[in-house]
Amino acid sequence: MDAAALEQRSLPIPEGLNAPEDQVIELARVWWNGTGPIMNIRPALAEPGNIGVVLAELAWHYSHAYAEHHGFDQAAAFKSICDSWDKAHAQASATAKTEPAQ
């Protein structure tokens, strides 16, 4: 798939970015290629722990989006997201001890 086709499938810039321009930054761009995520990340936050806050907010918003757009129960969707996080996090932790980041 070429870049123009991918750009047509990208999400729009969200509304509400009303902070000063030098404080607004895209942190990640994540795509799914059919078997797993492909991503570009920008470690721009001063405290790495703030990424945990971002990930928690992302899970909460995804659970609401699945409820609204796909008819899932929001609480069940959130639990599913959290359960899969726990499993993937355990796997990533085990892998991190033996493999460098890609």
N, C-alpha and C positions, 0 to 999 in steps of 0.2 A: 504494500500500500504506500503510495507516495505522500509527501508532506502536505500537499493541498487537500487530499482526501482525508488525511488525519485531522487537519485543522478544521474541516467541516464537522467532524465528530467531537471536537473539543468543547468544553463547557465555556459559557460566557464569563466574563469578569463579573464578580458579584457586586450587587448594590451595597451601599453602606460603607464604602472605603473612604470615610470622611476624615481620616487622620492626615497629618502633614505628609506630603509626598515622600519624604525621606524616611518615614516610619512604616510605609506600606511595602510589603515584599511577598512574593509568591514563595512558599516554603517547599512545595512539592508538586510534581506533575506525575500522575500515576496512570498507566494504561494497563489493560488486561489483554494478553495476546492469545487467549484461548486455553492456556495451560497455567499461567501464573502472571504476576505483576511485573511490569517493566517500568522503571521510574527514574526520574531525575530529582534529586533532593538538594536543598540549600540549607546547610546548618547555620542559619543566620541568627537564631535566638541566643542571647548571651548565656542563658542557663539551659543546659541540656534537659533538665527536668521539666522545663516548660513544654517540651515535645510530648511528654506524657499527658499534659493537660490538653494539648491539641488532639491527640489520639482519642482521649476519652470523649471530648466534644464531638469528634468525627463519628465515633460509634453511636453516640446518642442521636445525632442528626440522621445517620443512616437508618437507625431503627424507626424513626418517625417517617422517613421517606419510604421505607419498605411497607409501612402500615398504610400510608397515603396512596402510594402508586401501585402496590401489589396485593393489598388486602390482608397483609400479615397483622397479627396482634402485635402492637408496639412492644409490650413487655417481653413477649416471646422472641421477637426479632432481636431485641437488645440482649437477651440471655444467650441466644444463638451466636451473636457476634462476640460476646464476652467469652463464651465457651471455646469458640474457635481460636480466639486470641490466646487463651491459656494454652491450648494444644500447640499452636504455632510458636508461641513464645518459648515453651519448653523445648521444642525441636530446634529453634534458632539458638537457644542458649547452649544446647548440647553441641551443635555444629560450630558455634563461635569458639569453642575450646580447641577445635581441630583444624579449622579452615579460616583463611583470611577473607575479609569482606570483598565483594565483587564490585 
